[in-house]
């Protein structure tokens, strides 16, 4: 009986082992493209991560964000020992600033986990704050995003403008 069971299992593995991608394992093309437009940066202090920033450039990704005058980003930010007060946590933390080519954000919209925009986020972190951040767009081909801490230094992410 064991011999027959082993042959059946081996036969099933042989027939299904190298099949085409389908069903649950089909890659999401939007998520793949979002991953190519995503950068990650950290701010360290003594080999300890004090802040982690994940930014996805939305202008080339979604039609509704293709704006010649503004640059739109999906931002996930985790700050170690952040404030518990939402008015001072995440991008509202007075010890941290976020700029793009030296300019402050025009708008910061907090996002909830169930927001439709979060579905395209290639990297999801449950402990981070998520935002839709809009910056003025510059003529430069390189978009340089800087997360700066008053105490621990800064992190630079560079994106290529469309």
C-alpha positions as CSV (number, residue, x, y, z in Angstrom):
1,X,0.0,0.0,0.0
2,X,2.8,2.4,0.8
3,X,4.4,1.6,-2.5
4,X,1.3,2.5,-4.4
5,X,0.8,5.7,-2.4
6,X,4.4,6.7,-3.1
7,X,3.9,6.2,-6.9
8,X,0.7,8.2,-6.9
9,X,2.4,11.2,-5.0
10,X,5.5,11.0,-7.3
11,X,3.2,11.0,-10.3
12,X,1.3,14.0,-9.1
13,X,4.4,16.0,-8.3
14,X,5.9,15.0,-11.7
15,X,2.8,16.3,-13.6
16,X,2.3,19.5,-11.6
17,X,5.9,20.5,-10.8
18,X,6.7,22.6,-13.9
19,X,3.3,23.9,-14.9
20,X,2.6,27.4,-16.1
21,X,1.9,30.2,-13.7
22,X,-1.8,30.5,-13.0
23,X,-4.4,31.0,-10.3
24,X,-3.0,32.3,-7.0
25,X,0.6,32.5,-8.3
26,X,0.0,34.8,-11.3
27,X,2.2,37.9,-10.8
28,X,0.4,41.2,-10.5
29,X,1.8,43.4,-13.2
30,X,0.8,46.6,-11.4
31,X,2.6,45.5,-8.3
32,X,5.7,44.4,-10.4
33,X,5.8,47.9,-12.0
34,X,5.4,49.6,-8.6
35,X,8.3,47.6,-7.3
36,X,10.6,49.1,-10.0
37,X,9.5,52.6,-8.9
38,X,10.0,51.9,-5.2
39,X,13.1,52.9,-3.1
40,X,13.9,52.2,0.5
41,X,16.1,54.2,2.8
42,X,17.1,54.0,6.5
43,X,18.5,56.3,9.1
44,X,20.9,54.5,11.5
45,X,22.5,55.2,14.8
46,X,25.1,52.7,16.0
47,X,23.9,50.0,13.6
48,X,20.3,50.5,14.9
49,X,17.6,51.6,12.5
50,X,16.0,54.8,13.8
51,X,13.8,55.4,10.8
52,X,12.8,53.4,7.7
53,X,11.3,55.1,4.6
54,X,9.7,53.3,1.6
55,X,8.7,55.5,-1.3
56,X,6.9,54.6,-4.5
57,X,6.8,57.2,-7.3
58,X,3.2,57.2,-8.6
59,X,3.4,59.6,-11.6
60,X,4.6,56.9,-14.1
61,X,2.5,54.2,-12.4
62,X,-1.1,55.5,-12.4
63,X,-2.8,57.8,-14.9
64,X,-4.6,59.9,-12.3
65,X,-1.2,61.0,-10.9
66,X,0.4,61.9,-14.2
67,X,0.8,65.6,-13.4
68,X,3.4,67.8,-15.0
69,X,3.5,70.2,-12.0
70,X,3.5,67.8,-9.1
71,X,5.2,64.6,-8.0
72,X,3.1,62.1,-6.1
73,X,4.5,59.4,-3.8
74,X,3.1,56.6,-1.8
75,X,5.1,56.8,1.5
76,X,5.5,54.2,4.3
77,X,7.4,55.6,7.2
78,X,8.4,53.9,10.5
79,X,10.2,55.8,13.2
80,X,11.7,54.0,16.1
81,X,10.2,55.2,19.5
82,X,7.8,57.5,17.6
83,X,5.3,59.6,19.4
84,X,2.0,57.9,20.4
85,X,0.1,61.1,19.7
86,X,-1.0,61.0,16.0
87,X,-0.5,64.7,15.7
88,X,3.2,64.2,16.3
89,X,3.8,60.7,14.8
90,X,5.1,59.7,11.4
91,X,5.5,62.7,9.0
92,X,4.2,65.0,11.8
93,X,7.2,64.1,14.0
94,X,8.9,67.4,14.7
95,X,12.4,65.7,14.7
96,X,12.0,64.6,11.0
97,X,11.5,66.4,7.8
98,X,10.8,65.0,4.3
99,X,11.8,67.0,1.2
100,X,12.0,66.5,-2.6
101,X,14.8,68.5,-4.3
102,X,14.8,70.7,-1.2
103,X,11.1,71.5,-1.3
104,X,8.6,70.6,1.4
105,X,5.5,68.6,0.6
106,X,2.5,70.5,-0.8
107,X,0.1,67.9,0.7
108,X,0.2,64.9,3.0
109,X,-2.7,62.6,3.1
110,X,-2.7,59.8,5.7
111,X,-3.8,56.4,4.3
112,X,-5.5,53.6,6.1
113,X,-4.6,49.9,5.5
114,X,-7.9,49.4,3.5
115,X,-7.2,52.4,1.2
116,X,-7.3,51.2,-2.5
117,X,-3.9,52.9,-3.1
118,X,-2.4,50.5,-0.5
119,X,-3.2,47.5,-2.8
120,X,-0.5,48.5,-5.2
121,X,2.1,49.0,-2.5
122,X,4.8,46.5,-3.3
123,X,6.1,46.5,0.3
124,X,3.6,46.5,3.1
125,X,4.7,47.1,6.7
126,X,2.0,46.9,9.4
127,X,3.9,49.1,11.9
128,X,4.5,52.0,9.5
129,X,2.5,55.1,8.8
130,X,1.3,55.3,5.2
131,X,0.8,58.5,3.3
132,X,0.0,60.0,-0.2
133,X,2.5,62.8,-0.4
134,X,2.5,65.5,-3.1
135,X,5.5,67.6,-3.9
136,X,6.1,70.4,-6.4
137,X,7.8,68.9,-9.5
138,X,11.1,70.4,-10.7
139,X,12.7,70.4,-14.1
140,X,15.6,68.2,-12.8
141,X,15.7,64.7,-14.3
142,X,16.7,63.3,-10.8
143,X,14.2,63.6,-8.0
144,X,16.1,63.5,-4.7
145,X,14.0,62.7,-1.7
146,X,15.6,63.3,1.7
147,X,14.3,62.2,5.1
148,X,16.3,64.1,7.7
149,X,16.5,63.6,11.4
150,X,17.5,66.3,13.8
151,X,19.6,63.8,15.8
152,X,20.6,61.0,13.5
153,X,21.4,62.3,10.1
154,X,19.5,61.7,6.8
155,X,18.7,59.2,4.1
156,X,18.6,60.0,0.3
157,X,16.4,58.3,-2.2
158,X,16.8,59.2,-5.9
159,X,14.1,58.7,-8.5
160,X,14.3,59.4,-12.2
161,X,11.6,61.9,-13.4
162,X,9.4,60.8,-16.2
